[in-house]
Amino acid sequence: MRSISLLSSGLDSIAALAIAKSTSDVVLALTFDYGQRSVQREIDHSRTICEHYGIEHRIIRLDWLKDITNTSLVNKDMDVPEISIEDISGDTDSITEESAKSVWVPNRNGVFLNIAASFAESYDCDNVIAGFNGEEAKTFPDNSKEFVDAADKCFSYSTANGVKVLAPLIDMNKVTIVHEAMDAKAPLEWSWSCYHGEDKPCGVCESCARRARAFNEAGLKDPLMVRLGLDA
């Protein structure tokens, strides 16, 4: 089985890649530049990850997606919401729902999957690996199993070889993802989850909060924070 990976260098995409490699020959990883704040970090870290695994790496520029995205993940005139671990651990989903709206990129995962499916067909690959997971599916519907099933049905018509989405994290929360990634020896020291692209993670965006909570609850040190000297 041959696969192509969607690789942002985030915790989920690296975990999905590391897990999938045990059963699939991953021949290419795609990193997308759509003007996101952390784009250079994502590109640099993804390149390092691909060198680690010996995988071909391509950067796909989507300038048009940047031009039509008005939310804070791309629009630097807007503030990215700050969220605490307590906020994402509460009983209400209203805070995370508002955070999701503020960083939404129009049809992002749909665009990514369709581009990757084109590469998969051209490279004679069976699957596109994605880090979609059960925890983020609660607020991001394009992380859900229903979305994966719909994409598979679409690709059964739009690709000659019936490309499928391989989402090994689809039923997992972040704590389980951390454990599975560590077991798979994923190079998490080169993962970048923060919505920003500074020298160190901001620690207060939703992605940073979810990552910190996951490592805390897993009882493990974050390899990225250790590498940066922030959790020795």
C-alpha positions in Angstrom: 0.0 0.0 0.0 1.3 3.4 -1.0 0.3 6.7 0.5 0.7 10.5 0.3 0.7 12.5 3.6 -0.9 15.9 4.4 1.9 17.3 6.6 1.5 20.6 8.4 4.1 19.5 11.1 1.4 19.7 13.7 1.0 17.1 16.4 -1.8 15.3 14.6 -0.3 15.2 11.1 3.0 13.9 12.4 1.3 11.3 14.6 -0.9 10.2 11.6 2.2 9.9 9.4 4.2 7.9 12.0 1.4 5.5 12.6 0.5 5.0 8.9 4.2 4.3 8.0 3.9 1.0 9.9 1.5 -0.4 7.2 2.0 1.9 4.2 4.9 3.1 2.0 4.6 6.9 2.3 6.2 8.3 -0.9 5.3 12.0 -0.7 4.3 14.7 1.9 2.5 17.9 1.0 2.7 21.1 3.0 0.3 23.9 2.1 1.1 27.6 2.1 -2.1 29.5 2.3 -0.7 32.6 4.1 -1.2 31.2 7.6 0.7 32.9 10.4 2.9 29.9 11.1 3.6 29.0 7.5 7.4 29.2 7.6 7.6 27.2 10.8 5.3 24.6 9.2 7.4 24.4 6.0 10.8 24.2 7.9 9.6 21.6 10.4 7.9 19.5 7.7 11.0 19.5 5.7 13.0 18.3 8.6 10.4 15.5 9.3 10.5 14.4 5.7 14.3 14.3 5.8 14.0 12.2 9.0 11.8 9.7 7.2 13.3 9.9 3.7 10.1 11.2 2.1 9.8 13.5 -0.9 8.4 16.9 0.3 6.5 19.4 -1.8 5.2 22.8 -0.8 1.9 23.8 -2.4 1.2 27.5 -2.6 -2.5 28.6 -2.4 -2.3 32.4 -2.8 -6.0 32.5 -3.8 -7.0 30.9 -0.5 -5.1 33.5 1.4 -6.9 36.2 -0.6 -10.3 34.9 0.3 -9.7 34.1 4.0 -10.8 36.8 6.4 -10.3 35.1 9.7 -7.5 35.5 12.2 -5.4 32.4 11.2 -4.5 34.3 8.0 -5.7 37.9 8.6 -3.0 39.6 10.8 -5.3 42.6 11.4 -7.3 40.3 13.7 -6.3 38.8 17.0 -6.1 35.0 17.4 -8.3 34.1 20.5 -6.4 33.2 23.7 -7.7 30.1 25.4 -6.6 28.4 28.6 -6.5 24.7 29.4 -9.4 25.3 31.7 -11.4 26.8 28.9 -11.1 23.6 26.8 -11.7 21.4 29.8 -15.1 22.9 30.7 -18.6 21.6 30.2 -19.5 24.3 27.6 -18.4 24.2 24.0 -19.2 27.9 23.4 -15.6 29.1 23.8 -14.1 26.5 21.5 -16.9 27.1 19.0 -16.1 30.8 18.8 -12.4 30.0 18.6 -13.0 27.6 15.7 -15.0 30.3 13.8 -12.1 32.8 14.3 -9.5 30.5 12.7 -11.7 28.9 10.0 -10.3 28.8 6.5 -12.9 28.3 3.7 -13.1 24.7 2.7 -9.5 24.2 3.7 -9.5 20.5 4.3 -11.7 19.9 1.3 -9.1 21.7 -0.9 -6.2 19.9 0.7 -7.7 16.5 0.2 -8.6 17.1 -3.4 -5.2 18.3 -4.3 -3.6 15.4 -2.5 -5.9 13.0 -4.2 -4.7 14.3 -7.6 -1.1 13.6 -6.5 -2.1 10.2 -5.1 -3.6 9.2 -8.4 -0.6 10.4 -10.4 1.8 8.7 -8.0 -0.2 5.5 -8.1 -1.0 5.7 -4.4 -3.9 4.2 -2.6 -4.3 6.7 0.2 -4.1 10.2 1.5 -3.0 10.3 5.1 -4.6 13.0 7.2 -4.5 13.9 10.9 -8.2 14.2 11.4 -9.2 13.3 14.9 -12.1 12.8 17.3 -11.3 15.6 19.6 -11.2 18.4 17.0 -14.2 16.9 15.1 -16.4 18.2 17.9 -15.8 21.8 16.7 -14.3 21.3 13.2 -16.7 19.2 11.1 -14.0 18.7 8.5 -12.2 16.5 11.0 -15.0 14.1 11.4 -15.5 10.5 10.2 -18.5 11.7 8.2 -16.3 14.0 6.3 -13.8 11.2 5.6 -16.6 8.9 4.4 -17.9 11.7 2.1 -14.4 12.3 0.7 -14.0 8.6 0.0 -17.3 8.5 -1.9 -16.3 11.6 -3.9 -12.9 10.1 -4.8 -14.5 6.9 -5.9 -15.9 9.0 -8.8 -13.1 11.6 -9.2 -10.0 9.4 -9.2 -9.4 6.5 -11.5 -7.8 4.3 -8.8 -10.4 5.1 -6.1 -8.1 7.0 -3.7 -9.2 6.8 0.0 -8.5 8.9 3.1 -6.4 7.2 5.7 -7.2 8.8 9.1 -5.6 6.7 11.8 -6.5 9.2 14.5 -10.2 9.5 13.6 -11.5 8.1 16.9 -8.7 9.5 19.2 -8.5 12.4 21.6 -5.3 14.3 22.0 -4.1 12.3 25.0 -4.3 9.1 23.0 -2.7 10.8 20.1 0.3 11.8 22.2 0.7 8.2 23.5 0.4 6.7 20.0 2.8 9.2 18.5 5.4 8.5 21.2 5.0 4.7 20.8 5.5 5.2 17.0 8.7 7.2 17.7 7.3 10.2 15.8 9.8 13.1 15.8 7.6 15.3 17.9 10.6 17.6 18.7 10.0 19.0 15.2 6.2 19.3 15.5 4.7 22.8 15.5 1.1 23.2 16.6 1.0 26.9 17.5 -1.2 29.2 15.3 1.7 31.7 15.4 5.2 31.3 13.9 7.4 32.9 16.5 10.6 31.4 18.0 8.5 29.5 20.6 4.9 28.5 20.9 2.6 31.2 22.2 1.0 28.8 24.8 -2.4 30.6 24.7 -4.0 29.8 21.3 -6.4 26.9 21.2 -4.0 24.6 19.5 -1.3 25.3 22.1 -3.8 24.7 24.9 -5.0 21.4 23.5 -1.4 20.2 23.1 -0.3 21.3 26.6 -3.4 19.6 28.1 -2.7 16.4 26.2 0.9 16.1 27.3 0.0 17.0 30.9 -2.8 14.4 31.1 -0.5 11.8 29.4 2.1 12.5 32.1 4.8 13.1 29.5 7.1 16.0 28.6 6.5 17.6 25.2 9.6 16.9 23.1 9.3 20.2 21.3 9.4 22.2 24.5 12.3 20.1 25.7 14.2 20.8 22.5 13.5 24.5 22.9 14.7 24.5 26.5 11.3 25.3 27.9 10.6 22.1 29.7 14.0 20.5 30.4 
